[in-house]
Amino acid sequence: MPDRVFLHPIDPELIPGARNAIRVCLRLKRGERITIITDETTREIAAALQQEVEAVGSEYSIFSLEHHARRPLQSMPEHILEDLSRSQVSIFAAQTQTGELGARIQMTAVVNNYHMRHGHMVNINREIMLKGMRADFLEIDALSQRLVERVRQAKRVTCKTPHGTEFEAELSPKLKWLKTSGIISKDKWGNLPGGEIFTSPRNTNGVFVVDGVVGDYLCERYGDLQSSPLTIEVENNRIRSLKSENRELRDDFRLYTSTDENSNRVGEFAIGTNTACRDVIGHILQDEKIPGVHIAFGHPYAEHTGANWVSKTHIDCVGRDFDIWFDDEKVMEHGKFLV
């Protein structure tokens, strides 16, 4: 049976972000059905989302994962997937645990199969609800659209930072650019807070200095990397070398990107477009949306980009203070868009 997480009183500071999620990003309508998947840690945020759903007047189910399976999840419970398949809209607002990516991929497979509008709020917390989720997503969508129209005409994107990044992505017209600006459509589910454009690159080469954050469960472990960055040398889309004064970070990252044959392959090249996200907060869900470049090793979102390979891992890498060029056109200087 679905759960009920409604709390009284609901933190009023969470309401603007919840309203943005339900009414602006997901555009939930009264006649639609929504499934919310959450957990005990995220209960307060889920309650704010639930209140907004009830204000719209939509039918809904809400599931708190600990009530339905032991964590970390080996797989997403079948009755949750079945409920999901009966909805037009869904939200995953919960904290990640090591080894749960497969369960989330099961969930997004249902989302893709049924062409649902899905908001992916992995590791959402109060700080993100008060910052990134309060963005003007219509404005971010317009900026993202301008950028994606330009980059789709480009053959390469290059980026540099004053901290040592010199990195180039070669693009292919066969590999699609996606816009996940926070305005979510049935064609592609999106993270919330939204604000990025991304592709799977044909090839990448260079040095990428991760002085922001790394993704998945390593993000919580290591947080903001400004004082001990991870320097990644990439050759022909594969990790050639890893360097960091923090040896545990280096070794954990190497272990993660050795999981399968494509875990060390660049699967995503992305540009953050959420102008409400100005500073690294040590949290990948928001930090990857900061204006600038992030790359990810592993899973290339093949079902959307058109990539012809897979991986069961995906780890994002965020830097700071980018200059970016689409071919010879400079589109960002010191982290500020020029378009």
N, C-alpha and C positions, 0 to 999 in steps of 0.2 A: 504493500500500500504506500502511496505517496505520504510525505511528511508535512508537517506544518511548523514553520520556524518563526512565525510572527512574534515579535517582541514588543512590549510596551514599557516605557516609551521608546520609539525609534529615534536614534541620534539624528537631530535635525541637520547636522553638518553633512550627513551622508545623502540627504535627499536630492540636492542638485545633481550630483553624479549619477544617482540611480535614475532620476528623471531623464537625464541625457541618454543613458543606456537604453531605457525602455521606449521613450517617445521619439528621440532624435535618431539614435544610431540604428535601432531595430525597427522603429516605426510600427510598433505593435498596434493592432486595431481590435476593436471590441469583438468582432466576429471570428477572430483567430484564436488558436490554442498555443500555449507556450509551456515548455518543460524547462525547469530550473534544476540544475545539479549542483550541489554545494557540499560543505562538510562542516563539522562542529566549529573549527577555527574561524570559518568565514560566515558564521551564522548571523552576525549583526548586519553585514552587508547584504546577505541574502534576504533578510527581513525587510530592508529598505527597498530592494528590488521587488519583493513580493507586494509591498504596499502600493508601489507604482502600478503593478499589474492589476491589482484589485481596483485601483482608481480608474484605469482604462476600461475595466469591465470584462476582460478576457478570461476564458477558461484556462486553468493551469494545473500542472502537477509540480511538486517540489520534492526533491530527494536529497537527504543528507547521507553521504556515502557510508559513514560508519554504521548506520542503521541497516545496511543492506549487504555489506561484505567486509571481510577483514582487510586492513590496509597494511602494507602497500598492496594495491589491487593487482591480482593476477590477470583479471579481465574485467570488463565493465559488465555488471549484472544484466542478465538477459531481459528481466522485466523493465529495467530502466531503458534499455535500447528499444524495447517494444513500445514503451510510452513515448519515447522520442519520435518514433516513426509515425505517430499519430498527430504530431504538432507541426505547425508551420514555422515556429520560431523557437529558439532554445538559447540557454545561457549555461556555460560551465563556469561557476565562480567558486573555486576551491584551491587548496594548497597542494603542490606536487609532493610526491614522495618518490624516492629512488626506485626505478624499475617500472613506473606506471605509464610510461609513454605509450606502450602497446595498448593499454586500456583506453587512453585518450584517442588513439588512432582508430580503434573500434568505434568510438563515439562519432568522430568526424567522418568516418565512412558512411554511417547512417545519414548524417547531415548532408553529405555530398550526394548520396543516392536519392534522397527525397527533396533535394534542392531547397533546403531550409535556410532561413536567415539565422545565423548562429553567432552569438557573442562569446568569445573565448577569453575569460577573465582569470587566467591561470595565475595563482599566487597574488591575487588582488588584495590590497590592504587599505587601511584608512588613509594613509598618506597619498596613495594614488587616487583614491576617490576624491580627495580634496584638491588635487593638482591636475593630473592628466585627464581625469574624467570630467573636469569642469571646462574643458576646452570648447571653443566654438568650432564644432565639427563640420558645419557647413562651409566655414572659411577654409578649414584644413582640406576639405574635399576639393574646393576650387583650386587651391595651391597644388595639391597632388595631381589633379587633372592636367594643369599646365605643364608640370614636370614630366608626367608620363607620356604626354603627347610629344614632347621634345625628345625624350630619351629613346622612344620607339624608332626614331629616325637615325639614331646614332649607331656607330659600329663599335665604339669603345667608350668606357668611362674610366677616367683616371682620378686618383685622389691623393692628396698629400696632407700631412700635419706637421707642425713644428716639433713634434715629439718623435719623428722618425718614420712615420708611415709614408711609403711610396708604393702605390698599388694600382694595378691596371686590370680591368675586366674586359675581355673581348665578348661581344654580344652576337647572338644569332637570331635572324628573323624567325627561325623555327621555334625559338624559346620565348614564350610570352612574358611581357611585363604585366604585373598585377598591381592594382591600386587597392589598398586596404586603409582607407582614410578615416574609418570610424562610421561611415555611412554604409551599412551592411546590406548586401543584396543576396538574392537566392543563388547567384552565380558563384559566389566565393564567400565562405565564412571569414570572419575577421577577429583579430584580437581587439579587446577593449582595455585600456584606451587605444584607439586606432591612430593612424598617422604614419604610413610608410608606403613606398612603392618598391616592388622587388621583382627579380627574375632569377632563373637559374642560369649562370653564365656559361658560355661555351668554353671559356678558358680564363684563368687568372694567373697572374705572376706578380711577385714583388714582396715587400715587407709590410706587414700589418701589425701595428703596435696597439695592443688591447690595453688601454689605460682608462677605460670605462668600466665595463663589467663583462663577465662571461655568463653563459646561460645555464639552463636546466638547474639541477640541484647544486652545482658548483657556485651558482650566484649567491645563494644564502651562505655558503661556506666561506666565500672569500670577499664578497661585497665590492666596494669601490676599489679599483686597482691602480689608482693614480700614483700612489707611493711605491708600488711594486708591480709595474706592468708586465704583461706577457708579450714577448715579441715573437711573431710567427712569420717564418719565411715560407712562401708558397711558390712552388715551381710546377707548371703545367697542372694547375688545379689541385695539387696534393701538398700536404705539409712536408716540407723538407727539413726544417729545424724548428725547435722551440727553445726559447731562452727566457729566464726570469730569475731574479734574485730570490724569489719565493719558490724554493725547490718543490715544496709540496704542491703548490698550484701547478707548476710545470708538469710534475709527475702525474697528478690527477687528470690534467687535461690530456696528456699523452695516453693514459689508460683509457679515458673516455673515447678518444678519437681512434682507438685501436679495436673497438668493439666488433666491427665487421669490416668487410673489404672496402666499403665506401664511407666509413665513418671519418676518414681523414681527407675527404674530397669536398671541395667547396660546392655546396648545393644551393646556396642563396647569396645573392648580392643585392643589398637593399639600401634605400635612402630614407631616413626618418624625416617626417614632415609635420610632427605635432609641435607647433610653435609655442604651446603652453608648457612644454617640457624644456626647461632651460638648464637644469643642473642634474648631474648624475646623483641618484639617490641610493644606488647599490641594489637596484631591483630591475631585472631584465624586462619585465612586462612594460614598464614605463621607459626605461633608459634606452631601449632600442628604437623608441619613437623620437628621441632627441634629434633635431636637424643635424644631419651628418650621415656617415656611412656605417653600416654594420654588415658583416658577413657571417655566414653560418656554415659549419661543416656537417655533412650528413644529409639526411632526407631532403630532396630537392622540390618537395611539393609537386611531384611529377604529374599528378592528376590535374593540376592547374597550369603549370609552366610548360608542360610538354616534354620534360626531361625523360630520358629512356633508361633510367637506372633508379635504384632504391637504396635506402639504408634504414635501419631500425633506430638510429640515433639522430639527433639534431641539436647542435649547440651553437648559440649565437655569440658573436664577439663584437663589442662596441668600443669605438675610440672617441677621441675628443678633437674639437677645433679644426674642422676639415676645410680644405679648398677642394672643389670638385669641378671637373670639366666633362662635358658631353662632347666627344671629339675635341674640337678646338674652342668650343664655347664655354667660358667659365660661368658656372651657375651658382657657385657658393664660394664665399671668402670668409675665413675665420669663423665658420659655423653660421654665417648669415646668408640667406638666399638672395640672389641677384635677379631672380625672375619675378 
